[in-house]
Amino acid sequence: MWVWMVLDPLDIKIIYRGSGGHLEKNVIMGEYLRVNPSFKGLFEYSRRGTPFVALGEGRPRVMITAGVHGNEIPPQLATLELIKSLAPLDITGTVYIIPFAAPWSTMNNTRWFKGVDLNRSSHAPGSVTNTIFKVAVDLNVDALGDFHSTAPRSNPGRESVFCSKKPCRRSYLIAKYISRMGSSDVIVYENAASHYKGALEDECNLAGVGAVTCEVVSKNGSLTLGSLERSLLQMKAFLKYFNII
């Protein structure tokens, strides 16, 4: 499934300390690293905290995040496959990628970060996702895509894109585009944060940064066949909306 390749040294920073973990202790992540040793440096950085990778330069600027829930494996691996595909290219604009929002959670294959649901705490000062939100705003990104997986027979339990129409209509337009490029259902709310607080997508939309949450179907803590590829397809559709690829 995974093809080894040599990557030039990546531009990696740590944007949140205290969230780090030994990713290779997660069995699926460890196997990925065994087949893709060029990511050893990124895995080592992740022991310190939340890694942040920058590719390209200029406008448009977008951010892709994964691992807000550490036991949602497909999008985290999909970000690595995205890095492999983008690194050799002369892309239009800048792509910021956070492949593991909380490596500690990924290491432990858990939804929670030390008792906290990071997708309900983006509004809380000092949280991991609040830091990610602030970085996105400080960088003046044009949009943010937060990538997840959903277990069968859960909520939503199907491949989908969450968005809202107000106050940032770009959220809805991005979601519609991703849906057209694949088979993701659009789940749209009239107003951001109208159903619950603290989602990274909602906090971004409230601040005028167009954001969506993308879900693919995979059992929690596992990698369902085809789920990595479906998540990668969503990510590429997100980038194509901005003509980055």
C-alpha positions in Angstrom: 0.0 0.0 0.0 2.8 2.4 0.9 5.7 3.3 -1.3 9.0 4.4 0.2 10.7 7.5 -1.2 13.4 9.9 -0.1 12.2 13.3 1.0 14.3 16.4 1.2 14.5 17.8 4.7 11.1 19.1 5.6 10.4 22.5 7.1 9.1 21.3 10.5 8.2 23.3 13.6 6.6 22.4 16.9 3.7 24.7 17.6 2.5 23.1 20.9 4.7 21.4 23.5 3.3 18.9 25.9 1.3 17.0 23.3 4.2 14.9 22.1 4.3 11.1 21.9 6.2 8.2 20.4 4.1 7.6 17.3 5.9 4.3 16.5 4.3 2.8 19.6 1.0 2.9 17.7 1.1 -0.4 15.8 -0.2 1.0 12.5 2.0 4.1 12.7 5.0 2.0 13.5 4.4 -0.2 10.4 4.0 2.9 8.3 7.3 4.2 9.5 9.0 0.9 8.8 7.9 1.1 5.2 8.6 4.9 5.0 11.8 5.5 6.9 12.1 9.0 5.3 9.5 10.2 7.9 11.8 9.2 10.8 12.7 12.9 11.4 9.0 13.9 11.5 8.2 11.1 14.0 11.1 12.2 16.2 9.9 15.8 16.1 6.5 14.7 17.2 7.9 13.4 20.4 8.3 17.1 21.4 4.8 18.2 20.6 2.5 19.1 17.7 4.4 19.2 14.4 3.8 21.8 11.8 5.0 21.2 8.2 5.2 24.0 5.6 5.3 23.3 1.8 5.5 26.0 -0.9 5.2 29.7 -0.6 3.0 32.6 -1.4 -0.8 32.7 -1.9 -3.1 31.1 -1.5 -2.3 29.8 2.0 -4.3 26.8 3.4 -3.9 24.6 6.4 -4.7 20.8 6.6 -5.0 19.2 10.0 -5.4 15.6 11.2 -5.2 13.7 14.4 -7.5 16.0 16.5 -8.8 12.6 17.6 -5.8 10.4 17.9 -7.6 7.1 17.2 -8.8 8.3 13.8 -5.9 6.8 11.8 -6.7 7.2 8.0 -6.4 11.0 7.8 -3.2 11.0 9.8 -1.6 8.6 7.3 -3.2 10.5 4.4 -1.4 13.7 5.4 1.9 11.8 5.2 1.0 10.5 1.7 0.0 14.1 0.8 3.4 15.4 2.0 5.1 12.7 -0.2 3.1 13.8 -3.2 3.5 17.5 -2.8 7.1 17.7 -1.7 8.6 17.2 -5.2 6.1 19.6 -6.8 6.3 23.3 -7.5 2.9 24.0 -6.0 1.0 27.2 -6.3 0.8 28.8 -2.9 1.5 27.5 0.6 0.2 24.4 2.3 0.6 24.1 6.0 0.1 20.5 7.3 -0.4 19.3 10.9 -0.4 15.5 10.5 -0.7 14.8 14.2 -2.5 17.4 16.3 -1.7 15.5 19.5 0.9 12.8 19.0 0.3 11.6 22.6 -3.2 10.7 21.7 -2.1 8.9 18.5 0.5 7.0 20.4 -2.2 5.8 22.8 -4.7 5.2 20.0 -7.3 7.3 21.9 -9.9 9.9 20.9 -9.1 12.0 24.0 -6.0 14.1 24.8 -5.5 13.6 28.5 -9.2 13.6 29.2 -10.0 16.4 26.7 -11.9 16.2 23.4 -9.8 18.5 21.3 -12.7 19.1 18.9 -14.8 20.6 21.7 -12.0 22.8 23.1 -10.8 25.0 20.2 -12.3 28.0 22.0 -10.5 27.2 25.2 -7.3 29.2 25.7 -4.3 27.0 26.1 -5.7 23.9 24.4 -4.0 22.2 21.5 -6.7 23.1 19.0 -7.0 26.7 20.3 -3.2 27.0 19.5 -3.8 25.5 16.0 -6.7 28.0 15.5 -4.5 30.9 16.6 -1.7 29.8 14.3 -4.1 29.7 11.3 -5.4 33.2 12.1 -1.9 34.6 12.6 -0.8 33.2 9.3 -3.8 34.7 7.7 -4.7 31.4 5.9 -7.4 31.4 3.3 -8.9 28.2 4.6 -8.5 25.2 6.9 -9.5 21.6 6.3 -9.7 19.4 9.4 -9.7 15.7 8.5 -11.2 12.9 10.5 -12.6 9.4 10.3 -15.9 8.2 11.6 -16.8 4.6 12.7 -19.6 2.7 11.0 -23.0 3.2 12.7 -21.6 6.2 14.6 -22.3 9.9 14.1 -22.2 10.7 11.2 -21.1 7.1 10.2 -20.7 8.0 6.6 -18.2 9.8 4.3 -19.1 13.5 4.7 -18.0 17.1 4.8 -19.3 19.4 7.6 -19.7 23.1 6.8 -21.7 26.1 7.6 -23.1 29.0 5.5 -22.7 31.8 8.0 -20.7 33.8 8.8 -18.2 32.5 6.3 -19.9 31.2 3.1 -16.6 29.9 1.8 -17.0 26.9 4.2 -20.1 25.8 2.3 -18.6 26.4 -1.1 -15.5 24.3 -0.3 -17.7 21.5 1.0 -19.8 21.5 -2.1 -16.7 21.3 -4.3 -15.2 18.4 -2.3 -18.5 16.6 -2.6 -18.6 17.0 -6.4 -15.0 15.7 -6.6 -15.9 12.5 -4.7 -18.8 10.9 -3.0 -18.8 12.8 0.3 -22.2 13.9 1.7 -22.5 17.6 2.6 -23.7 18.2 6.1 -24.4 21.9 6.3 -25.5 24.1 9.2 -26.9 27.6 8.7 -24.7 29.1 11.4 -21.2 28.0 12.7 -21.2 26.7 16.2 -25.0 26.5 16.3 -25.1 22.9 17.5 -22.0 22.7 19.8 -19.0 24.7 20.7 -15.3 24.2 20.3 -14.9 22.5 17.0 -11.8 23.7 15.1 -13.9 24.1 12.0 -16.5 26.3 13.7 -13.9 28.5 15.5 -12.2 29.2 12.2 -15.5 30.0 10.4 -16.5 32.4 13.2 -13.1 34.2 12.7 -13.6 34.4 9.0 -11.3 31.6 8.0 -13.3 29.3 5.7 -13.1 25.8 7.2 -14.6 22.3 6.7 -14.4 19.0 8.6 -14.0 16.0 6.4 -14.8 12.5 7.5 -14.1 9.1 5.9 -15.4 5.8 7.3 -13.1 3.6 9.3 -13.3 1.7 12.6 -11.8 3.6 15.4 -8.2 2.8 16.1 -7.9 0.9 12.8 -7.3 1.4 9.1 -10.2 0.2 7.1 -9.3 -0.8 3.5 -9.5 2.2 1.2 -10.1 4.7 4.0 -6.6 6.3 3.6 -7.1 6.7 -0.1 -10.6 8.3 0.4 -9.2 10.8 3.0 -6.3 11.6 0.6 -8.9 12.2 -2.1 -10.7 14.7 0.1 -7.5 16.5 0.9 -6.6 16.8 -2.8 -10.0 18.1 -3.6 -9.6 20.7 -0.9 -6.4 21.8 -2.5 -7.8 21.8 -6.0 -10.6 24.2 -4.9 -7.8 26.8 -4.5 -5.9 25.6 -7.6 -2.9 24.7 -5.5 -2.6 21.4 -7.4 
